[in-house]
Amino acid sequence: MKNYDNLTIERPTFVTHLECAMEGDHYSADQIHNLSKAGKPLMVRYDLAGVKKSLTKDALKQRPADLWRYREMLPVRKVTDIVSLGEVMTPLIRLTKLAKKMGGGGEIIVKDEGRLPTGSFKARGLAMAVSMGKALGIRHMAMPTNGNAGAALAAYATSCGIKTTIFCPAETQEVNVSEIELQGATVYRVNGLIDDCGKIVGEGKVTVGWFDTSTLKEPYRVEGKKTMGLELAEQLGWEVPDLIFYPTGGGTGLIGMWKAFAELEAIGFIGSKRPRMVAVQASGCAPMVQAFENGTEHAPRWENAHTIASGIRVPQAIGDFLILRAVRESKGFAIAVEDAKISAALNEVAREEGLLLCPEGAATYAAYKQSLADGRVSKNDRVLLFNCATGLKYPLPRVTRTLDRHHPIDYAKL
Ligand SMILES: *Cc1c(COP(=O)(O)O)cnc(C)c1O
């Protein structure tokens, strides 16, 4: 809380109500909600005219470099409800050598979300969801997760004394299951995929009253993820990039950023230009790509989902129509990349730029290269890629080279 001593507890907040993303019907703020009556995600709405009057770009400059700097556009009303583990503003890293190799005048910028608490951008969403859970008096949160979301939920909930029960698909990496347990949750491996885990959470909600913290089944994770859009626009001098490549699982970040740009325009911080939003998926699990190409509003469940990029191994997304809407409205596209291309991209960026991406982040670079090759992107474009987690959370290649210090060393050969 130290960073917030200079702020008043009674600060203006601008949430007016929640709204069904499909039907547009309204729900009152300051109450516990999951989905709308139609079974669709709820979006938080603000008095943006009020925000416009009270927030200036200059005022922002004076604030700490973390996600709470955008408090007028966030749902938490009282500073005392903020649950924080240090949500730093993440850096934009230019891949200058690789951009030069592409041979155009474009720019490749990576927003490196691996610097956040628990090592992934899930921290943004869960910091917000747990803060709101605290504000609304929720005692026990449950979640299905491929790993990073569960780790973030465990960390934030434990730090403010909320109980958590978390379900992971059987093949979830050891490191994720361990960090979840160590950060105070009760975690189970389930013999199924993430949507099978989601069903267990849904039943636990009905039978024992857990709060369902699944992606887009509560209204606030998307508000936390929205800060990626606010932040990158501010960091680029309120000039949005030409394209954003986003590794898309449940799509919270893509949906959140699309909402952020609309809100920034409404308060006069940016104009009408939007980045083309590109939903990146793995070819072993590409429901959005299929729906995008078929021109449908929803995406049927993808059977036998598999990819090394576990964060985007999501066979079905409740926010499918919102992802597809953002992609289409922005004149972007959805693209699938092979696992082999993901590994090659990871190696290339690490070896050439010294930046270790996670597989999902590497997928965005692979997708960028693929769309340069197929002409959907120009080499003069300024593109923004998302590295959504630290590469250190994933299995790394073994190195077998050794040196025997008891034998003469031929230094010229090392
Ligand atoms: C969750 C996650 C994603 C997908 O993010 P969504 O906003 O849910 O689509 C991508 N990469 C990593 C590492 C993740 O943890």
The ligand as a Tripos MOL2 file, in Angstrom:
@<TRIPOS>MOLECULE
LIG
   15    15     1     0     0
SMALL
NO_CHARGES

@<TRIPOS>ATOM
      1 C1         -3.5600  -16.9750  -20.3010 C.3       1 LIG1
      2 C2         -2.4300  -16.9190  -21.1850 C.ar      1 LIG1
      3 C3         -2.5900  -16.5800  -22.5360 C.ar      1 LIG1
      4 C4         -3.9400  -16.2660  -23.1430 C.3       1 LIG1
      5 O1         -4.4780  -15.0780  -22.6320 O.3       1 LIG1
      6 P1         -6.0360  -14.7500  -22.7910 P.3       1 LIG1
      7 O2         -6.1410  -13.3010  -22.5520 O.co2     1 LIG1
      8 O3         -6.7360  -15.5790  -21.7810 O.co2     1 LIG1
      9 O4         -6.4240  -15.1420  -24.1800 O.co2     1 LIG1
     10 C5         -1.4570  -16.5230  -23.3290 C.ar      1 LIG1
     11 N1         -0.2460  -16.7920  -22.8320 N.ar      1 LIG1
     12 C6         -0.0370  -17.1050  -21.5410 C.ar      1 LIG1
     13 C7          1.3400  -17.3720  -21.0670 C.3       1 LIG1
     14 C8         -1.1260  -17.1860  -20.6720 C.ar      1 LIG1
     15 O5         -0.9020  -17.4910  -19.3910 O.3       1 LIG1
@<TRIPOS>BOND
     1     1     2 1
     2     2     3 ar
     3     2    14 ar
     4     3     4 1
     5     3    10 ar
     6     4     5 1
     7     5     6 1
     8     6     7 2
     9     6     8 1
    10     6     9 1
    11    10    11 ar
    12    11    12 ar
    13    12    13 1
    14    12    14 ar
    15    14    15 1
@<TRIPOS>SUBSTRUCTURE
     1 LIG1         1 GROUP 0 **** ****
